[in-house]
Amino acid sequence: MRSVTYSMGVSLDGYIVGPDGGFDWTAPDEEVFRYVTDEEREVGVHLLGRRLYETMLYWETADQDPSLDDSMLEWAAIWKPLPKVVFSTTLSEVQGNARLASGGLAEEIERLRAEPGEGDIAIGGATLAAEAAALGLIDEYRARVYPVLVGGGIPFFPQRERRVDLELVDTRTFSSGVVYLRYRVARQVY
């Protein structure tokens, strides 16, 4: 069965966006960017909320930007054909290899898990990930922890009232001080 993963950059104090809405501190250096690109190769479909979808629209035409280096062109070549499902109540259409979600998050994930296909089901954006977490749908949390304290903003982890046990699967420390942590949700087997 395809895993549902949530992977983003996060400040040491737990935020993906600071109180001013900025996330410039998550700009990866070349080493982290290569790692993120390799991780994206494992994705079969990406689920996005409206805000992240609109942020990532740049990559639909980035291959036409003459200022991009080879690593960014490689990212664009992976991102552009990747199937995307956008969850939005305000958009009436989407561009590129994307479609608007036709059902709720649980229904979409159930349908995607049942379809033949390879690669993870990646969730992008804290709001959508919080909904998936509340429904118990996330299988792995992948955090790239940046050495910065931003003091508030949008949290990486959803605020909820239940405990979730995790198993450490992988770690990596990059020369920039970014630490990658990959945890699998520990499922209780009865």
C-alpha positions as CSV (number, residue, x, y, z in Angstrom):
1,M,0.0,0.0,0.0
2,R,1.3,3.5,-0.8
3,S,2.5,5.5,2.1
4,V,1.2,9.0,2.9
5,T,4.1,11.3,3.7
6,Y,4.4,14.8,5.1
7,S,7.7,16.5,4.3
8,M,8.7,20.1,4.8
9,G,11.3,22.5,6.1
10,V,10.7,23.5,9.7
11,S,12.3,25.9,12.2
12,L,13.9,24.4,15.3
13,D,10.9,25.8,17.3
14,G,8.5,24.0,15.0
15,Y,7.2,26.4,12.4
16,I,7.1,26.1,8.6
17,V,6.3,29.8,8.2
18,G,7.3,32.6,10.6
19,P,4.9,35.1,12.2
20,D,5.4,37.5,9.3
21,G,4.4,34.8,6.7
22,G,8.1,34.5,5.6
23,F,9.9,31.3,5.0
24,D,13.0,32.5,3.3
25,W,15.1,30.7,6.0
26,T,14.0,27.4,4.3
27,A,15.8,28.2,1.1
28,P,18.0,25.0,0.8
29,D,21.6,25.0,-0.1
30,E,22.8,22.8,-2.9
31,E,23.3,19.7,-0.7
32,V,19.8,19.9,0.9
33,F,18.3,20.7,-2.5
34,R,19.8,17.6,-4.0
35,Y,18.4,15.5,-1.1
36,V,14.9,17.0,-1.5
37,T,15.0,16.4,-5.3
38,D,15.9,12.8,-4.7
39,E,13.1,12.5,-2.1
40,E,10.7,13.9,-4.6
41,R,11.6,11.1,-7.1
42,E,9.9,8.7,-4.7
43,V,6.5,10.6,-4.9
44,G,3.8,9.3,-7.1
45,V,1.2,12.0,-6.4
46,H,1.3,15.2,-4.4
47,L,-1.7,16.6,-2.5
48,L,-1.6,20.3,-2.0
49,G,-3.7,23.0,-0.4
50,R,-4.4,26.1,-2.3
51,R,-1.7,28.3,-0.9
52,L,1.1,25.8,-1.5
53,Y,-0.3,25.0,-5.0
54,E,-0.2,28.7,-5.8
55,T,3.4,29.0,-4.5
56,M,4.5,26.0,-6.5
57,L,2.9,27.2,-9.8
58,Y,6.2,28.8,-10.6
59,W,7.7,25.3,-11.3
60,E,5.1,24.6,-14.0
61,T,7.0,27.0,-16.3
62,A,10.4,27.2,-14.6
63,D,12.1,25.2,-17.3
64,Q,11.6,28.4,-19.5
65,D,13.6,30.5,-17.0
66,P,17.1,31.0,-18.4
67,S,18.6,31.9,-15.0
68,L,18.0,28.5,-13.5
69,D,20.9,26.2,-12.9
70,D,21.0,22.5,-13.7
71,S,19.8,21.3,-10.3
72,M,16.7,23.6,-10.5
73,L,15.9,22.5,-14.0
74,E,16.2,18.9,-12.8
75,W,13.7,19.7,-10.0
76,A,11.3,21.3,-12.5
77,A,11.6,18.2,-14.7
78,I,10.5,16.1,-11.8
79,W,7.8,18.4,-10.5
80,K,6.0,19.4,-13.7
81,P,4.8,15.9,-14.8
82,L,4.1,14.8,-11.2
83,P,0.3,14.3,-10.7
84,K,-1.1,16.8,-8.2
85,V,-4.4,17.0,-6.4
86,V,-5.4,20.4,-5.1
87,F,-7.8,20.9,-2.2
88,S,-9.5,24.3,-2.5
89,T,-12.9,25.8,-2.0
90,T,-12.0,29.0,-3.8
91,L,-10.3,27.8,-7.0
92,S,-12.5,26.7,-10.0
93,E,-9.6,25.4,-12.1
94,V,-5.9,24.4,-11.8
95,Q,-3.0,24.3,-14.2
96,G,-0.5,21.7,-15.3
97,N,-0.7,18.1,-14.3
98,A,-3.1,19.0,-11.5
99,R,-6.8,18.4,-10.7
100,L,-9.1,19.8,-8.1
101,A,-10.0,17.2,-5.4
102,S,-13.4,15.8,-6.1
103,G,-14.0,14.5,-2.6
104,G,-12.8,15.0,0.9
105,L,-9.2,14.3,2.0
106,A,-9.9,10.8,3.4
107,E,-11.8,9.8,0.3
108,E,-9.1,11.0,-2.0
109,I,-6.4,9.2,-0.1
110,E,-8.4,6.0,0.0
111,R,-9.0,6.2,-3.7
112,L,-5.3,6.9,-4.5
113,R,-4.2,4.0,-2.2
114,A,-6.5,1.7,-4.1
115,E,-5.3,2.8,-7.5
116,P,-2.5,0.9,-9.1
117,G,0.5,3.2,-9.0
118,E,3.9,3.6,-7.5
119,G,5.4,6.2,-5.3
120,D,4.4,7.9,-2.1
121,I,1.3,10.0,-1.6
122,A,2.9,13.3,-0.5
123,I,1.0,16.0,1.4
124,G,2.2,19.5,1.1
125,G,1.1,22.3,3.4
126,A,0.5,22.4,7.2
127,T,-3.3,22.9,7.0
128,L,-3.9,19.9,4.8
129,A,-1.4,17.8,6.7
130,A,-3.1,18.7,10.0
131,E,-6.4,17.4,8.6
132,A,-4.7,14.2,7.4
133,A,-3.0,13.8,10.8
134,A,-6.3,14.3,12.6
135,L,-7.8,11.5,10.5
136,G,-4.8,9.2,11.2
137,L,-3.8,9.2,7.5
138,I,-0.2,10.2,7.7
139,D,2.3,7.3,7.6
140,E,5.5,9.2,7.8
141,Y,6.7,12.6,9.0
142,R,9.8,14.0,7.3
143,A,11.2,17.2,8.7
144,R,14.2,19.2,7.5
145,V,14.9,21.1,10.7
146,Y,16.6,24.5,10.0
147,P,18.9,26.1,12.6
148,V,16.6,29.1,13.2
149,L,14.0,30.1,15.8
150,V,11.2,32.1,14.2
151,G,9.1,32.6,17.3
152,G,5.7,31.7,15.9
153,G,3.7,31.3,12.7
154,I,2.3,28.2,11.2
155,P,3.3,25.0,13.0
156,F,4.7,22.0,11.3
157,F,2.9,19.6,13.6
158,P,-0.8,19.9,14.0
159,Q,-2.1,20.8,17.4
160,R,-4.3,18.0,18.6
161,E,-5.4,16.2,21.7
162,R,-4.1,12.7,21.0
163,R,-0.7,11.1,21.3
164,V,1.0,9.6,18.2
165,D,3.9,7.3,18.7
166,L,6.7,7.5,16.1
167,E,9.5,5.2,15.0
168,L,12.8,6.9,13.8
169,V,13.5,5.6,10.3
170,D,16.4,7.8,9.1
171,T,18.4,10.9,10.1
172,R,20.9,13.0,8.3
173,T,22.9,16.1,9.2
174,F,23.8,18.4,6.4
175,S,26.9,20.7,6.4
176,S,24.6,23.8,6.6
177,G,23.3,22.6,10.0
178,V,20.0,21.4,8.6
179,V,19.0,18.1,10.2
180,Y,16.7,15.6,8.4
181,L,14.4,13.5,10.6
182,R,12.2,10.8,9.1
183,Y,9.7,9.1,11.4
184,R,7.1,6.4,10.7
185,V,3.9,6.4,12.6
186,A,3.9,3.4,14.9
187,R,0.7,1.6,14.1
188,Q,-0.8,-0.6,16.9
189,V,-1.5,-4.1,15.7
190,Y,-4.1,-6.0,17.6
